[in-house]
Amino acid sequence: MTYLLIKSLHLLFVIAWMATVFYLPRILVNLAESQGEAAVQARLQLMGRRLYRFGHNMFGLAFLFGLTLWQGWRVFPAVLPNVTAGQHWIDAKLTLVAVLLAYFIWSGRLLRRSASGGTLPTGRALRWINELPVLLLLGVIYLVLARPF
């Protein structure tokens, strides 16, 4: 029961974090395409800052519950199973999650650059870049479900 509760909470916070990973670049696209509209820019900046902060909180909670699932058996061996014993899919999954985190941080830096008057990539480039997390998430899902190695 404890294992399923922790796993459910991990999934909930991962989903919330991924929503921010998907939506923050859309805010950047709108920022890039609304040059010269001060009111729109200010509103998008506010939305972006709030979303970025929310995303950091969701990642932190997802990380804590994920760490508990991964290494919790060392502290609570009677309650939590060792779900990755001798398996290396977890290494690949954590690598993809690290790339997603780097992408999220990069998006936040683009938001900060825009707020300070810096330039953003074009809306079209940002749209293409926005597709990267979908592919990375697909890899994470495949690794978790298939556990190929």
mmCIF file of the C-alpha atoms, coordinates in Angstrom:
data_MODEL
# 
_entry.id   MODEL 
# 
loop_
_atom_site.group_PDB 
_atom_site.id 
_atom_site.type_symbol 
_atom_site.label_atom_id 
_atom_site.label_alt_id 
_atom_site.label_comp_id 
_atom_site.label_asym_id 
_atom_site.label_entity_id 
_atom_site.label_seq_id 
_atom_site.pdbx_PDB_ins_code 
_atom_site.Cartn_x 
_atom_site.Cartn_y 
_atom_site.Cartn_z 
_atom_site.occupancy 
_atom_site.B_iso_or_equiv 
_atom_site.pdbx_formal_charge 
_atom_site.auth_seq_id 
_atom_site.auth_comp_id 
_atom_site.auth_asym_id 
_atom_site.auth_atom_id 
_atom_site.pdbx_PDB_model_num 
ATOM 1   C CA . MET A 1 1   ? 0.000  0.000  0.000   1.00 0.00 ? 1   MET A CA 1 
ATOM 2   C CA . THR A 1 2   ? 2.783  2.460  0.902   1.00 0.00 ? 2   THR A CA 1 
ATOM 3   C CA . TYR A 1 3   ? 4.648  1.663  -2.308  1.00 0.00 ? 3   TYR A CA 1 
ATOM 4   C CA . LEU A 1 4   ? 1.570  2.355  -4.464  1.00 0.00 ? 4   LEU A CA 1 
ATOM 5   C CA . LEU A 1 5   ? 0.862  5.620  -2.629  1.00 0.00 ? 5   LEU A CA 1 
ATOM 6   C CA . ILE A 1 6   ? 4.425  6.859  -3.155  1.00 0.00 ? 6   ILE A CA 1 
ATOM 7   C CA . LYS A 1 7   ? 4.357  5.766  -6.788  1.00 0.00 ? 7   LYS A CA 1 
ATOM 8   C CA . SER A 1 8   ? 1.011  7.531  -7.334  1.00 0.00 ? 8   SER A CA 1 
ATOM 9   C CA . LEU A 1 9   ? 2.323  10.748 -5.793  1.00 0.00 ? 9   LEU A CA 1 
ATOM 10  C CA . HIS A 1 10  ? 5.472  10.527 -7.910  1.00 0.00 ? 10  HIS A CA 1 
ATOM 11  C CA . LEU A 1 11  ? 3.356  10.187 -11.066 1.00 0.00 ? 11  LEU A CA 1 
ATOM 12  C CA . LEU A 1 12  ? 1.084  13.057 -10.040 1.00 0.00 ? 12  LEU A CA 1 
ATOM 13  C CA . PHE A 1 13  ? 3.994  15.457 -9.559  1.00 0.00 ? 13  PHE A CA 1 
ATOM 14  C CA . VAL A 1 14  ? 5.753  14.244 -12.715 1.00 0.00 ? 14  VAL A CA 1 
ATOM 15  C CA . ILE A 1 15  ? 2.595  14.988 -14.705 1.00 0.00 ? 15  ILE A CA 1 
ATOM 16  C CA . ALA A 1 16  ? 2.332  18.458 -13.131 1.00 0.00 ? 16  ALA A CA 1 
ATOM 17  C CA . TRP A 1 17  ? 6.013  19.148 -13.882 1.00 0.00 ? 17  TRP A CA 1 
ATOM 18  C CA . MET A 1 18  ? 5.699  17.930 -17.462 1.00 0.00 ? 18  MET A CA 1 
ATOM 19  C CA . ALA A 1 19  ? 2.758  20.281 -17.962 1.00 0.00 ? 19  ALA A CA 1 
ATOM 20  C CA . THR A 1 20  ? 5.098  23.159 -17.119 1.00 0.00 ? 20  THR A CA 1 
ATOM 21  C CA . VAL A 1 21  ? 7.840  21.737 -19.343 1.00 0.00 ? 21  VAL A CA 1 
ATOM 22  C CA . PHE A 1 22  ? 5.358  21.697 -22.242 1.00 0.00 ? 22  PHE A CA 1 
ATOM 23  C CA . TYR A 1 23  ? 3.694  25.042 -21.559 1.00 0.00 ? 23  TYR A CA 1 
ATOM 24  C CA . LEU A 1 24  ? 6.621  27.316 -20.677 1.00 0.00 ? 24  LEU A CA 1 
ATOM 25  C CA . PRO A 1 25  ? 8.029  27.201 -24.235 1.00 0.00 ? 25  PRO A CA 1 
ATOM 26  C CA . ARG A 1 26  ? 4.559  28.125 -25.556 1.00 0.00 ? 26  ARG A CA 1 
ATOM 27  C CA . ILE A 1 27  ? 4.744  31.250 -23.410 1.00 0.00 ? 27  ILE A CA 1 
ATOM 28  C CA . LEU A 1 28  ? 8.151  31.936 -24.963 1.00 0.00 ? 28  LEU A CA 1 
ATOM 29  C CA . VAL A 1 29  ? 6.657  31.552 -28.451 1.00 0.00 ? 29  VAL A CA 1 
ATOM 30  C CA . ASN A 1 30  ? 3.983  34.094 -27.553 1.00 0.00 ? 30  ASN A CA 1 
ATOM 31  C CA . LEU A 1 31  ? 6.618  36.435 -26.107 1.00 0.00 ? 31  LEU A CA 1 
ATOM 32  C CA . ALA A 1 32  ? 8.684  36.185 -29.284 1.00 0.00 ? 32  ALA A CA 1 
ATOM 33  C CA . GLU A 1 33  ? 5.651  36.919 -31.444 1.00 0.00 ? 33  GLU A CA 1 
ATOM 34  C CA . SER A 1 34  ? 4.229  39.801 -29.390 1.00 0.00 ? 34  SER A CA 1 
ATOM 35  C CA . GLN A 1 35  ? 7.135  42.219 -29.702 1.00 0.00 ? 35  GLN A CA 1 
ATOM 36  C CA . GLY A 1 36  ? 5.985  45.815 -29.319 1.00 0.00 ? 36  GLY A CA 1 
ATOM 37  C CA . GLU A 1 37  ? 2.892  44.947 -27.259 1.00 0.00 ? 37  GLU A CA 1 
ATOM 38  C CA . ALA A 1 38  ? 3.955  45.991 -23.769 1.00 0.00 ? 38  ALA A CA 1 
ATOM 39  C CA . ALA A 1 39  ? 0.797  44.894 -21.942 1.00 0.00 ? 39  ALA A CA 1 
ATOM 40  C CA . VAL A 1 40  ? 0.849  41.454 -23.555 1.00 0.00 ? 40  VAL A CA 1 
ATOM 41  C CA . GLN A 1 41  ? 4.571  41.087 -22.852 1.00 0.00 ? 41  GLN A CA 1 
ATOM 42  C CA . ALA A 1 42  ? 4.111  42.024 -19.175 1.00 0.00 ? 42  ALA A CA 1 
ATOM 43  C CA . ARG A 1 43  ? 1.268  39.529 -18.750 1.00 0.00 ? 43  ARG A CA 1 
ATOM 44  C CA . LEU A 1 44  ? 3.209  36.734 -20.444 1.00 0.00 ? 44  LEU A CA 1 
ATOM 45  C CA . GLN A 1 45  ? 6.272  37.479 -18.300 1.00 0.00 ? 45  GLN A CA 1 
ATOM 46  C CA . LEU A 1 46  ? 4.163  37.230 -15.153 1.00 0.00 ? 46  LEU A CA 1 
ATOM 47  C CA . MET A 1 47  ? 2.575  33.985 -16.322 1.00 0.00 ? 47  MET A CA 1 
ATOM 48  C CA . GLY A 1 48  ? 5.990  32.580 -17.234 1.00 0.00 ? 48  GLY A CA 1 
ATOM 49  C CA . ARG A 1 49  ? 7.580  33.457 -13.892 1.00 0.00 ? 49  ARG A CA 1 
ATOM 50  C CA . ARG A 1 50  ? 4.703  31.888 -11.955 1.00 0.00 ? 50  ARG A CA 1 
ATOM 51  C CA . LEU A 1 51  ? 4.702  28.791 -14.135 1.00 0.00 ? 51  LEU A CA 1 
ATOM 52  C CA . TYR A 1 52  ? 8.473  28.391 -13.813 1.00 0.00 ? 52  TYR A CA 1 
ATOM 53  C CA . ARG A 1 53  ? 8.289  28.627 -10.008 1.00 0.00 ? 53  ARG A CA 1 
ATOM 54  C CA . PHE A 1 54  ? 5.403  26.133 -9.957  1.00 0.00 ? 54  PHE A CA 1 
ATOM 55  C CA . GLY A 1 55  ? 7.414  23.796 -12.189 1.00 0.00 ? 55  GLY A CA 1 
ATOM 56  C CA . HIS A 1 56  ? 10.384 23.920 -9.849  1.00 0.00 ? 56  HIS A CA 1 
ATOM 57  C CA . ASN A 1 57  ? 8.153  22.976 -6.928  1.00 0.00 ? 57  ASN A CA 1 
ATOM 58  C CA . MET A 1 58  ? 6.570  20.112 -8.861  1.00 0.00 ? 58  MET A CA 1 
ATOM 59  C CA . PHE A 1 59  ? 9.970  18.814 -9.974  1.00 0.00 ? 59  PHE A CA 1 
ATOM 60  C CA . GLY A 1 60  ? 11.211 18.908 -6.388  1.00 0.00 ? 60  GLY A CA 1 
ATOM 61  C CA . LEU A 1 61  ? 8.276  16.850 -5.145  1.00 0.00 ? 61  LEU A CA 1 
ATOM 62  C CA . ALA A 1 62  ? 8.503  14.413 -8.076  1.00 0.00 ? 62  ALA A CA 1 
ATOM 63  C CA . PHE A 1 63  ? 12.225 14.053 -7.361  1.00 0.00 ? 63  PHE A CA 1 
ATOM 64  C CA . LEU A 1 64  ? 11.683 13.315 -3.666  1.00 0.00 ? 64  LEU A CA 1 
ATOM 65  C CA . PHE A 1 65  ? 9.049  10.663 -4.323  1.00 0.00 ? 65  PHE A CA 1 
ATOM 66  C CA . GLY A 1 66  ? 11.095 9.206  -7.187  1.00 0.00 ? 66  GLY A CA 1 
ATOM 67  C CA . LEU A 1 67  ? 14.175 9.022  -4.989  1.00 0.00 ? 67  LEU A CA 1 
ATOM 68  C CA . THR A 1 68  ? 12.097 7.264  -2.346  1.00 0.00 ? 68  THR A CA 1 
ATOM 69  C CA . LEU A 1 69  ? 10.928 4.722  -4.917  1.00 0.00 ? 69  LEU A CA 1 
ATOM 70  C CA . TRP A 1 70  ? 14.441 4.189  -6.225  1.00 0.00 ? 70  TRP A CA 1 
ATOM 71  C CA . GLN A 1 71  ? 16.444 4.072  -2.987  1.00 0.00 ? 71  GLN A CA 1 
ATOM 72  C CA . GLY A 1 72  ? 13.762 3.824  -0.267  1.00 0.00 ? 72  GLY A CA 1 
ATOM 73  C CA . TRP A 1 73  ? 14.331 0.097  0.135   1.00 0.00 ? 73  TRP A CA 1 
ATOM 74  C CA . ARG A 1 74  ? 17.641 0.918  1.815   1.00 0.00 ? 74  ARG A CA 1 
ATOM 75  C CA . VAL A 1 75  ? 15.827 2.801  4.603   1.00 0.00 ? 75  VAL A CA 1 
ATOM 76  C CA . PHE A 1 76  ? 12.511 0.896  4.689   1.00 0.00 ? 76  PHE A CA 1 
ATOM 77  C CA . PRO A 1 77  ? 13.278 -2.610 3.348   1.00 0.00 ? 77  PRO A CA 1 
ATOM 78  C CA . ALA A 1 78  ? 10.129 -4.136 4.835   1.00 0.00 ? 78  ALA A CA 1 
ATOM 79  C CA . VAL A 1 79  ? 7.859  -1.618 3.090   1.00 0.00 ? 79  VAL A CA 1 
ATOM 80  C CA . LEU A 1 80  ? 9.550  -0.602 -0.167  1.00 0.00 ? 80  LEU A CA 1 
ATOM 81  C CA . PRO A 1 81  ? 10.863 -3.112 -2.722  1.00 0.00 ? 81  PRO A CA 1 
ATOM 82  C CA . ASN A 1 82  ? 14.118 -2.743 -4.624  1.00 0.00 ? 82  ASN A CA 1 
ATOM 83  C CA . VAL A 1 83  ? 12.512 -2.140 -8.011  1.00 0.00 ? 83  VAL A CA 1 
ATOM 84  C CA . THR A 1 84  ? 15.728 -1.577 -9.970  1.00 0.00 ? 84  THR A CA 1 
ATOM 85  C CA . ALA A 1 85  ? 18.000 -4.316 -8.640  1.00 0.00 ? 85  ALA A CA 1 
ATOM 86  C CA . GLY A 1 86  ? 20.502 -5.263 -11.338 1.00 0.00 ? 86  GLY A CA 1 
ATOM 87  C CA . GLN A 1 87  ? 18.622 -3.338 -14.019 1.00 0.00 ? 87  GLN A CA 1 
ATOM 88  C CA . HIS A 1 88  ? 20.073 -0.507 -16.065 1.00 0.00 ? 88  HIS A CA 1 
ATOM 89  C CA . TRP A 1 89  ? 16.952 0.992  -17.622 1.00 0.00 ? 89  TRP A CA 1 
ATOM 90  C CA . ILE A 1 90  ? 16.875 3.331  -14.623 1.00 0.00 ? 90  ILE A CA 1 
ATOM 91  C CA . ASP A 1 91  ? 20.231 4.819  -15.672 1.00 0.00 ? 91  ASP A CA 1 
ATOM 92  C CA . ALA A 1 92  ? 18.882 5.670  -19.114 1.00 0.00 ? 92  ALA A CA 1 
ATOM 93  C CA . LYS A 1 93  ? 15.648 7.023  -17.608 1.00 0.00 ? 93  LYS A CA 1 
ATOM 94  C CA . LEU A 1 94  ? 17.532 9.277  -15.184 1.00 0.00 ? 94  LEU A CA 1 
ATOM 95  C CA . THR A 1 95  ? 19.693 10.536 -18.048 1.00 0.00 ? 95  THR A CA 1 
ATOM 96  C CA . LEU A 1 96  ? 16.600 11.520 -20.037 1.00 0.00 ? 96  LEU A CA 1 
ATOM 97  C CA . VAL A 1 97  ? 15.096 13.178 -16.943 1.00 0.00 ? 97  VAL A CA 1 
ATOM 98  C CA . ALA A 1 98  ? 18.333 15.146 -16.498 1.00 0.00 ? 98  ALA A CA 1 
ATOM 99  C CA . VAL A 1 99  ? 18.073 16.323 -20.114 1.00 0.00 ? 99  VAL A CA 1 
ATOM 100 C CA . LEU A 1 100 ? 14.439 17.335 -19.510 1.00 0.00 ? 100 LEU A CA 1 
ATOM 101 C CA . LEU A 1 101 ? 15.497 19.255 -16.403 1.00 0.00 ? 101 LEU A CA 1 
ATOM 102 C CA . ALA A 1 102 ? 18.258 21.022 -18.354 1.00 0.00 ? 102 ALA A CA 1 
ATOM 103 C CA . TYR A 1 103 ? 15.671 21.926 -21.029 1.00 0.00 ? 103 TYR A CA 1 
ATOM 104 C CA . PHE A 1 104 ? 13.335 23.305 -18.351 1.00 0.00 ? 104 PHE A CA 1 
ATOM 105 C CA . ILE A 1 105 ? 16.113 25.403 -16.799 1.00 0.00 ? 105 ILE A CA 1 
ATOM 106 C CA . TRP A 1 106 ? 17.138 26.650 -20.260 1.00 0.00 ? 106 TRP A CA 1 
ATOM 107 C CA . SER A 1 107 ? 13.536 27.699 -20.906 1.00 0.00 ? 107 SER A CA 1 
ATOM 108 C CA . GLY A 1 108 ? 13.545 29.594 -17.612 1.00 0.00 ? 108 GLY A CA 1 
ATOM 109 C CA . ARG A 1 109 ? 16.745 31.368 -18.595 1.00 0.00 ? 109 ARG A CA 1 
ATOM 110 C CA . LEU A 1 110 ? 15.210 32.366 -21.915 1.00 0.00 ? 110 LEU A CA 1 
ATOM 111 C CA . LEU A 1 111 ? 12.276 33.788 -19.975 1.00 0.00 ? 111 LEU A CA 1 
ATOM 112 C CA . ARG A 1 112 ? 14.625 35.754 -17.729 1.00 0.00 ? 112 ARG A CA 1 
ATOM 113 C CA . ARG A 1 113 ? 16.597 36.974 -20.756 1.00 0.00 ? 113 ARG A CA 1 
ATOM 114 C CA . SER A 1 114 ? 13.383 38.179 -22.360 1.00 0.00 ? 114 SER A CA 1 
ATOM 115 C CA . ALA A 1 115 ? 12.370 40.006 -19.163 1.00 0.00 ? 115 ALA A CA 1 
ATOM 116 C CA . SER A 1 116 ? 15.673 41.873 -19.120 1.00 0.00 ? 116 SER A CA 1 
ATOM 117 C CA . GLY A 1 117 ? 15.233 43.022 -22.721 1.00 0.00 ? 117 GLY A CA 1 
ATOM 118 C CA . GLY A 1 118 ? 17.263 40.309 -24.417 1.00 0.00 ? 118 GLY A CA 1 
ATOM 119 C CA . THR A 1 119 ? 16.283 38.646 -27.643 1.00 0.00 ? 119 THR A CA 1 
ATOM 120 C CA . LEU A 1 120 ? 14.591 35.302 -28.030 1.00 0.00 ? 120 LEU A CA 1 
ATOM 121 C CA . PRO A 1 121 ? 14.882 32.819 -30.869 1.00 0.00 ? 121 PRO A CA 1 
ATOM 122 C CA . THR A 1 122 ? 12.182 33.209 -33.502 1.00 0.00 ? 122 THR A CA 1 
ATOM 123 C CA . GLY A 1 123 ? 8.698  31.908 -32.813 1.00 0.00 ? 123 GLY A CA 1 
ATOM 124 C CA . ARG A 1 124 ? 9.206  29.244 -35.449 1.00 0.00 ? 124 ARG A CA 1 
ATOM 125 C CA . ALA A 1 125 ? 12.465 28.045 -33.878 1.00 0.00 ? 125 ALA A CA 1 
ATOM 126 C CA . LEU A 1 126 ? 10.840 27.952 -30.460 1.00 0.00 ? 126 LEU A CA 1 
ATOM 127 C CA . ARG A 1 127 ? 7.976  25.883 -31.855 1.00 0.00 ? 127 ARG A CA 1 
ATOM 128 C CA . TRP A 1 128 ? 10.444 23.306 -33.171 1.00 0.00 ? 128 TRP A CA 1 
ATOM 129 C CA . ILE A 1 129 ? 12.405 23.294 -29.923 1.00 0.00 ? 129 ILE A CA 1 
ATOM 130 C CA . ASN A 1 130 ? 9.117  22.790 -28.082 1.00 0.00 ? 130 ASN A CA 1 
ATOM 131 C CA . GLU A 1 131 ? 8.823  19.307 -29.624 1.00 0.00 ? 131 GLU A CA 1 
ATOM 132 C CA . LEU A 1 132 ? 11.982 17.994 -27.945 1.00 0.00 ? 132 LEU A CA 1 
ATOM 133 C CA . PRO A 1 133 ? 10.412 17.262 -24.532 1.00 0.00 ? 133 PRO A CA 1 
ATOM 134 C CA . VAL A 1 134 ? 7.688  15.162 -26.176 1.00 0.00 ? 134 VAL A CA 1 
ATOM 135 C CA . LEU A 1 135 ? 10.325 12.853 -27.636 1.00 0.00 ? 135 LEU A CA 1 
ATOM 136 C CA . LEU A 1 136 ? 12.276 12.728 -24.386 1.00 0.00 ? 136 LEU A CA 1 
ATOM 137 C CA . LEU A 1 137 ? 9.130  11.925 -22.409 1.00 0.00 ? 137 LEU A CA 1 
ATOM 138 C CA . LEU A 1 138 ? 8.297  9.159  -24.882 1.00 0.00 ? 138 LEU A CA 1 
ATOM 139 C CA . GLY A 1 139 ? 11.722 7.665  -24.151 1.00 0.00 ? 139 GLY A CA 1 
ATOM 140 C CA . VAL A 1 140 ? 11.146 7.886  -20.386 1.00 0.00 ? 140 VAL A CA 1 
ATOM 141 C CA . ILE A 1 141 ? 7.732  6.216  -20.675 1.00 0.00 ? 141 ILE A CA 1 
ATOM 142 C CA . TYR A 1 142 ? 9.120  3.426  -22.864 1.00 0.00 ? 142 TYR A CA 1 
ATOM 143 C CA . LEU A 1 143 ? 11.983 2.759  -20.458 1.00 0.00 ? 143 LEU A CA 1 
ATOM 144 C CA . VAL A 1 144 ? 9.704  2.634  -17.418 1.00 0.00 ? 144 VAL A CA 1 
ATOM 145 C CA . LEU A 1 145 ? 7.134  0.369  -19.041 1.00 0.00 ? 145 LEU A CA 1 
ATOM 146 C CA . ALA A 1 146 ? 9.367  -1.947 -21.092 1.00 0.00 ? 146 ALA A CA 1 
ATOM 147 C CA . ARG A 1 147 ? 12.460 -2.033 -18.863 1.00 0.00 ? 147 ARG A CA 1 
ATOM 148 C CA . PRO A 1 148 ? 14.467 -3.220 -21.874 1.00 0.00 ? 148 PRO A CA 1 
ATOM 149 C CA . PHE A 1 149 ? 17.769 -3.739 -20.063 1.00 0.00 ? 149 PHE A CA 1 
# 
